[in-house]
C-alpha cells in the first residue's frame, strides 16, 4: 500500500507515470489511509482499542 501511495509499482518497483490511474492524488491519499489502518491493525493484533477519555468530575449543585 505504501508503495502504491508513493507512486511505485509494488510488483516491479518502478515509478509509475503521472498519467496512470493508480498515481492519482485521491487514490494516493486513500492508499496512505489504508496503509495506516493496516499498520494499526497489525500493531494491536486485530483487537479493538478504546481511546482513553478524561474522567468526568462528579456533578454538584449548591444553593445560592
Order of alpha helices (4+ residues) and beta strands (2+ residues): alpha-alpha
